[in-house]
Structure formats: structure tokens, C-alpha cells
Amino acid sequence: MVRRGRKRKRDPYHTSFDRLSIYPKMTKPSEDTGRRLKPGDIIRVRLTGVDDEGRPLGTFQRYKVIVNGIEKFEPGETVQVRVVSVHGLTVVGQAITRRE
């Protein structure tokens, strides 16, 4: 004999009024509303550290950026980077110019 779980009954005292409203749903602005990066985009990145392989790391908006093409750098240095590939929130880029 196969036992099945109880059916969940809907609670009549808790109703989603958003479903019944003629007005659009009010939401808080989130960080995800920023622009999405694509290969070929040029961004300005402030270098903050080094990863396990010795490549410079930086951040741009919510992305973690790995920069190729720089041998020596100072933390806090600003670099223009051309995006090579995007994997979720990790970006791999090629350094174009350096600025202090």
C-alpha cells in the first residue's frame, strides 16, 4: 500500500493582494539592475590583490575581475581592462592601459 502525504490546504486568512491588485508590484531596487558585462567591453578596475596563480585581482560593480597582461603592479592602481570572458560573477580581462 502506497502512502501519500496530506494535501496542503490553502489558508483562507492569508491572501496575496498583489495578485488581486491592478497596480504593478512594488519592489526594492537591487544591485542586479546594473549593466551586464560582455566580451569586448572596456572597464576601469582598481587592483586590490593577487589570486593563487599570481594574477592581479580587482572589482567592478559586483564582478570579481582577473587581469592578465600585468607583471608588476601596486595595490590601489587603476587599470583599463578589455573583457575577454565572463563566467557568472567572475570576469577575465586583458589590461590595456595603466593609471595611477
Order of alpha helices (4+ residues) and beta strands (2+ residues): alpha-beta-beta-beta-beta-beta
